[in-house]
Amino acid sequence: MPDVTVLPSGWALAAAALLGLLAAAAASFDGFLTARASGTSSSGLSQPFGEVARLIRQRRRTTVAADSLLWRIGGAGLLLMALMIITVVPLGRWTLFDFDVGVIWFNAMDVLAWAFVWLTGWGANSAHSLIGGYRFLAHGLAYELPLMFALVAPAVGAASLNVGKIAAAQQGLWFVVWMPVAFLVFCMGVLAIAVWGPFSPALGADVAGGVTAELSGVDRLLFQGGRYALLAAGAAFAVPMFLGGGSGPLLPGWAWVLVKTVALLAGFVWLRRRLPAARPDVFMEVGWLVLLPAVLLQDLIVAVVAAGRG
């Protein structure tokens, strides 16, 4: 494995700024796709920045008997999750934390989405928000176990839970080539924790926006920004896990990590309008009867191949 350089803690600010740039790029691309789909004359690229300015000026709304503390924690929690995920993602040979259990760290952050989205829905003391929270939990019951076992595949293939070692183990062949099911389930999990695409019923128009029904001003800005940041952090984490990390010709390793992250992030944003919303009860059945057996079979194949190599 190539030497990994652990950066001083001050570089965390640079990492946060980079995550912010990726989230802003994702929001701009989403605005472009929205404008294109609606046929408006505007390109839509500047739409997210206008929305940011509007929300900053907007007064924060409150509801009767709301649990304000937990409500605010839930709204800002997704952004915090994204920041914690990128701390273990190697940018070429540089990383903020070289954890031996980096894969488990990601899984721990993923589970926090359950708490933060639920608190956003429950803390507002609003029926629409609460229904949105329940919908997210129902989706979570279906995607969480498949996602956990999807993370097992690259860890077994590299015989390590260290994210940098998993990336280094793909020098000859990227894991996405012979672990496609695990990669697809992982991508599904990223969409789910960002409440994106097929998992948007938690924000459904039929319940006035679900968990975001009562969010306004800075609270809504943090929640929506956290969703884009989670898409960016999930795409970045997929690069060392399945897409070879910084491996690639001509460009330095850090540049390849960024190129792959941007490409996958663009795919996540584009999928928002290409995949139908999944009803929580139907997706729960698919998750337990289709996704879970498929990813367990993927893990078995990886284990057999890894044992044969050993």
C-alpha positions in Angstrom: 0.0 0.0 0.0 1.3 3.5 -0.9 2.2 5.7 2.1 -0.7 7.7 3.4 -0.1 11.2 4.7 -2.3 12.2 7.6 -2.9 16.0 7.3 -2.9 18.3 10.3 -6.3 19.1 11.7 -6.3 22.6 10.2 -6.8 21.0 6.7 -10.3 20.0 7.9 -11.4 23.6 6.9 -10.1 23.0 3.4 -11.9 19.7 3.2 -15.1 21.3 4.4 -14.7 24.1 1.7 -14.2 21.4 -1.0 -17.3 19.6 0.2 -19.2 22.9 0.0 -18.0 23.5 -3.6 -19.1 20.0 -4.6 -22.5 20.5 -3.0 -22.9 23.9 -4.7 -22.0 22.3 -8.0 -24.5 19.5 -7.5 -27.2 22.1 -6.6 -26.3 24.1 -9.8 -26.5 21.0 -11.9 -29.9 20.1 -10.4 -31.1 23.7 -11.1 -29.9 23.3 -14.7 -31.8 20.1 -15.1 -34.9 21.6 -13.5 -34.9 24.6 -15.9 -34.3 22.3 -18.8 -37.2 20.0 -17.9 -39.6 23.0 -17.4 -38.5 24.6 -20.6 -37.7 28.0 -19.0 -35.3 30.4 -20.8 -33.0 30.6 -17.7 -30.2 28.1 -17.6 -31.0 27.4 -13.9 -27.3 27.3 -12.9 -27.7 30.4 -10.7 -31.0 29.3 -9.2 -29.5 27.7 -6.0 -27.6 30.9 -5.2 -30.8 32.9 -5.4 -32.5 30.4 -3.2 -29.7 30.6 -0.6 -30.1 34.4 -0.5 -33.8 34.1 -0.1 -33.7 31.6 2.7 -31.0 33.6 4.6 -33.4 36.6 4.5 -36.5 34.6 5.4 -37.7 34.5 9.0 -37.5 31.2 10.8 -41.0 29.8 11.3 -42.0 28.1 14.6 -44.8 25.8 15.4 -46.9 25.3 18.6 -45.3 23.1 21.2 -42.3 22.3 18.9 -39.2 20.7 20.5 -37.0 23.4 19.1 -33.7 22.0 20.2 -34.2 18.6 18.7 -35.8 20.1 15.6 -32.7 22.3 14.9 -30.3 19.4 15.6 -32.2 17.3 13.1 -32.2 20.0 10.5 -28.5 20.6 10.7 -27.5 17.0 11.3 -27.3 15.9 7.6 -24.6 18.5 6.9 -22.7 17.3 10.0 -22.9 13.7 8.7 -21.4 14.7 5.4 -18.5 16.5 7.0 -17.8 13.5 9.2 -17.9 11.1 6.2 -15.2 12.9 4.2 -12.7 12.8 7.1 -11.9 9.2 6.2 -11.9 9.6 2.3 -8.3 9.7 1.0 -7.6 12.4 -1.6 -4.8 10.6 -3.4 -2.3 10.0 -0.7 -3.7 12.6 1.7 -6.3 12.0 4.4 -7.6 13.7 7.5 -8.0 10.5 9.5 -6.4 7.1 8.7 -8.8 5.0 10.7 -8.3 1.2 10.7 -12.1 0.9 10.8 -13.0 3.6 8.3 -15.7 1.4 6.7 -17.4 1.1 10.1 -17.1 4.8 10.5 -19.1 5.4 7.4 -21.8 2.9 8.5 -22.0 4.7 11.9 -22.5 8.0 10.1 -25.1 6.5 7.8 -27.2 5.3 10.8 -27.2 8.8 12.1 -29.5 9.8 9.2 -32.3 7.8 10.8 -32.0 10.0 13.9 -31.6 13.4 12.1 -34.3 13.0 9.5 -36.7 11.6 12.2 -36.0 14.4 14.6 -36.6 16.9 11.8 -40.0 15.4 11.3 -40.9 14.8 14.9 -39.5 17.9 16.5 -41.8 20.3 14.5 -44.9 18.9 16.2 -46.7 18.8 12.9 -48.7 16.0 11.3 -47.2 16.4 7.8 -43.6 16.5 9.2 -44.3 13.4 11.3 -45.7 11.4 8.3 -42.5 12.3 6.4 -40.4 11.0 9.2 -42.3 7.7 9.4 -41.9 7.3 5.6 -38.1 7.8 5.9 -37.9 5.2 8.7 -39.9 2.7 6.6 -37.4 3.2 3.7 -34.5 2.9 6.2 -35.8 -0.5 7.4 -35.4 -1.7 3.8 -32.1 -0.2 2.7 -30.0 -0.3 5.8 -29.2 -4.0 6.0 -28.4 -4.3 2.2 -26.2 -1.2 2.5 -24.3 -2.7 5.5 -23.6 -5.9 3.6 -22.7 -3.9 0.4 -19.9 -2.4 2.5 -18.7 -5.8 3.5 -17.8 -6.8 -0.1 -14.9 -4.4 -0.7 -13.7 -4.9 2.9 -13.5 -8.7 2.4 -11.9 -8.2 -1.1 -9.1 -6.0 0.4 -9.0 -7.9 3.7 -9.2 -4.6 5.5 -11.6 -2.1 7.0 -9.2 0.8 6.2 -10.4 2.9 3.4 -6.9 3.7 2.1 -6.0 0.0 2.0 -9.2 -0.8 0.1 -8.3 1.8 -2.5 -4.8 0.4 -2.8 -6.1 -3.1 -3.3 -7.7 -2.1 -6.6 -4.6 -1.2 -8.5 -5.1 -4.1 -10.9 -8.9 -4.2 -11.1 -11.5 -1.8 -9.7 -13.9 -3.5 -7.3 -16.9 -2.2 -9.2 -16.0 -4.6 -12.0 -16.5 -7.8 -10.0 -18.7 -6.3 -7.2 -21.4 -4.6 -9.3 -24.3 -5.6 -7.0 -22.5 -4.2 -3.9 -21.8 -0.9 -5.8 -25.4 -0.5 -7.0 -26.7 -1.1 -3.5 -24.2 1.3 -2.0 -25.3 4.0 -4.5 -28.9 3.3 -3.5 -28.0 3.8 0.1 -26.4 7.1 -0.7 -29.6 8.3 -2.4 -31.6 7.1 0.6 -29.6 8.9 3.3 -29.8 12.1 1.2 -33.6 11.6 0.9 -33.1 11.7 -2.9 -34.8 10.4 -6.0 -36.7 7.2 -5.3 -36.6 8.0 -1.5 -38.3 11.4 -1.8 -41.7 10.3 -0.5 -40.4 11.6 2.9 -40.6 15.0 1.2 -43.7 14.3 -0.8 -46.0 17.1 -2.1 -49.0 15.0 -0.9 -47.9 15.7 2.7 -46.9 19.4 2.1 -43.2 18.6 1.9 -43.1 15.9 4.7 -40.2 16.5 7.1 -39.5 19.9 5.5 -43.1 21.1 5.8 -42.4 23.4 8.7 -38.8 24.3 7.9 -38.0 27.8 6.8 -35.1 30.3 6.6 -31.8 29.0 7.8 -33.3 25.8 9.0 -34.5 24.8 5.5 -31.2 26.0 4.0 -29.2 23.7 6.3 -31.4 20.7 5.6 -31.4 21.2 1.9 -27.7 21.9 1.8 -27.1 18.8 3.9 -28.8 16.7 1.3 -26.5 17.9 -1.5 -23.5 17.6 0.8 -24.5 14.0 1.6 -24.7 13.2 -2.1 -21.2 14.6 -2.6 -19.8 12.8 0.5 -21.3 9.5 -0.6 -19.9 9.9 -4.1 -16.5 10.7 -2.7 -16.6 7.6 -0.4 -17.5 5.3 -3.3 -14.3 6.3 -5.1 -11.9 4.5 -2.8 -14.4 1.7 -2.0 -15.3 0.7 -5.6 -13.7 3.0 -8.2 -10.0 2.5 -7.6 -9.3 5.6 -5.5 -6.7 7.8 -7.1 -5.6 5.2 -9.7 -5.6 6.4 -13.3 -3.2 7.6 -16.1 -1.6 11.0 -16.5 -3.3 12.9 -13.7 -2.1 12.8 -10.1 -4.1 10.7 -7.6 -5.9 13.5 -5.9 -7.1 14.8 -9.3 -8.5 11.3 -10.2 -10.4 11.2 -6.9 -12.1 14.5 -7.7 -12.8 13.5 -11.3 -14.5 10.3 -10.3 -16.4 12.0 -7.5 -17.8 14.7 -9.8 -18.8 12.1 -12.4 -20.6 9.9 -9.8 -22.2 13.0 -8.2 -23.5 14.2 -11.5 -25.0 10.7 -12.0 -26.8 10.9 -8.6 -28.3 14.3 -9.4 -29.4 13.2 -12.9 -31.1 10.1 -11.5 -33.5 12.3 -9.4 -35.9 12.6 -12.4 -35.2 9.3 -14.0 -36.2 6.9 -11.2 -39.8 6.8 -9.9 -40.5 7.4 -6.2 -40.6 4.2 -4.2 -43.5 3.6 -1.9 -42.1 2.7 1.5 -44.2 -0.4 1.9 -43.4 -1.7 -1.6 -39.7 -0.9 -1.3 -39.5 -2.7 2.1 -40.6 -5.9 0.4 -38.1 -5.4 -2.4 -35.3 -4.6 0.1 -35.9 -7.8 2.1 -36.7 -10.2 -0.7 -34.5 -9.0 -3.5 -31.8 -6.6 -2.5 -30.7 -8.4 0.7 -30.3 -11.9 -0.9 -28.6 -10.4 -3.9 -26.0 -8.5 -1.9 -25.4 -11.6 0.4 -24.8 -13.6 -2.7 -22.3 -10.9 -3.8 -20.5 -11.2 -0.5 -20.3 -15.0 -0.8 -18.7 -14.7 -4.3 -16.2 -12.1 -3.0 -15.4 -14.3 0.0 -14.8 -17.3 -2.2 -12.6 -15.4 -4.6 -10.6 -13.8 -1.7 -10.1 -17.2 -0.1 -8.9 -18.6 -3.4 -6.4 -15.8 -3.7 -5.2 -16.3 -0.2 
